Every structure is written in structure tokens, then in C-alpha cells.
């Protein structure tokens, strides 16, 4: 898809306007209700759908299919980010009324950093087609690691600050408490960061780690930088509302890691096949409609099996509690 600089500028201005509206509406710190989060989640998904349909009408069907496949993939992978966001909020004891501001700025930082990753990835792919082998192998390895982590019986995780964040804290210093929405304050004549600023940086920089697998994954679906960027933008911009909407349901998605591992492994194989095809080897390539069907199918199956597993666990816990109550009653009677 040929994208002019004018379209690039208009797209960035349009996305900036949407972000400004979102920021203006939620500028006053408050506790986000499920209803508010649900409405905005629907709005962002609807906007993404309209953008994809716009590509179909004014662009081409392949570009539209690639956008939807990329958006769904990035959206599903971004749900994994929410687990870490929950840990970060708990680590820094972020007041509930400030969490939406933290997520808004943190996601904006993440979007800027991802744009840099996308530009670098597009430049590398344009000059070195063999990089698809590396991307494919990395995604297959990541898929295997996800399965290993899902099967491991690990204790509850705790967020650990990265080196960049620790360096910034040492360099500028951090206030001992939150000061509303202020990002910097004066402490004994020295300008220091507030915990709010630290949390925003934590969310933004931590997302870079997730971009290491999500960016190669979407490049496995499309090599068009415009599609890659817009799919990432729409997936990330609705992440804040999704956090408040399904925050309590995250623990119920017990099979999410398995589903994401299947998706990453599938795209990894697709990348390797594409690399072989580019090298002149006659191998079948996986089309976008097939990719879209596999991604959606895996997510649906993962959700269903997660709900079934949770229902069985709840029934088992209820039965165990009933048995304990019965044993206690018998001992009292005796």
C-alpha cells in the first residue's frame, strides 16, 4: 500500500486529536467506573473498525485484512501487558483516582517508543530480507517460553524496576509521597520526581519489553509500516479503558498464555515460510485470511476453555467448603 507523507501527517494528527479528546474528558482525576470503561472500550474498538473499513473502501482489501489481523494480534498481546500494569500499580501503591492518568501518559510513552521500534524494524526489513528468519525463530522461541512459564508452578510475581528506571530515580531523586497530578516538586531547593512520574515511566518503559515480541509478530502479518503503526496505535490507545474493564477478570483468563504462545508460534512459522519463499524456495505461504481465522479461533477457544476451567475450580472449591462444613458439624455432634 503506497502511503503519501500527507496521509501519514493526517493520520498522526487524527490520532493526536483522539488522544487529546480522551485526555480532556478524563483530565480530572477520578475513579473509573465499569460503565465508563466499557463505553470507552467500545468507542476505541469501533474507531479501529471504522479505520479498517476505511482502508477497505479507499485503499485495498489486503491492507484492510492486514490491519484487522494486526490489530487483533496486538490487542490480544497487549492484554498480557495488563498483568504487569496491575503489579506496577500495586508496587507503587498508586491511588485509584490517579490510575487513569498514569495509564494515559504511560501508554503515550509506550506508543512513542514503539514508533521508534517500528521505524527501525521497517528499515531493517527493507534492506535485509534474511531478518525474517531471525524474527520467526525469536517468535517460536518466545512461544515456547510462554508455555514453559504457564506450566511452571510459580509464586505470585512482583514487579522489579528496570535499570533505566533505577538510574532516573538515582539521578533526579523521588519524593516520599504523591502530590496530586504533579510530576515534579521542589524538595529542599532541588527539583525531584514524584512517585506519579516514576509510575508513568515504569509503564512506558516496561512496554518496550513486550514490544520485542509484538513488533516482530505484526511484521509477520504485514510489512507495511503504516499498517503496523496504526494497528499498534489503536491497540494501545484503548488499553487504559481495558485495564479498568477487565482488571478483575484477568485472573480468570488462565489459558491466555497458551493462546498467545500458539499465536506467536503460528506467526513465527509464517515468517520462516515467507523468508524461505523470498530466498527462492518453493514453499506454501500463509495468507492473511487464514492468519486472521487462526488468530480469532485461538482467542475464542482460549476464552472458552478458561471459563470452563474457572467454573470447574469454583465447583471444586465449593464442594471442598461443603465437606469441611459437614466434617465440622459431625465433630460438634460427636
Secondary structure, DSSP 4 states (H G I P E B T S, - for coil): ----HHHHHHHHHHHHHHHHHHHHHT-S--PPPHHHHHHHHHHHHHHHHHHHHHIIIII-HHHHHHHHHHHHHHHHHHHHHHHHHHHHHHHTT--GGGHHHHHHHHHHHHHHHHHHHHHHHHHHHHH-TTHHHHHHHHHHHHHHHHHHHHHS-PPPP-----HHHHHHHHHH-B-SS--TT-SEEEETTEEEE-HHHHHHHHHHHHHHHHHHHHHHHHHTT---HHHHHHHHHHHHHTHHHHHHHHGGGGGG-TTHHHHHHHHHHHHHHHHHHHHHHHTT-------HHHHHHHHHHHHHHHHHHHHHHHHHHHHHHHHHHHHHHHHHHHHHH-
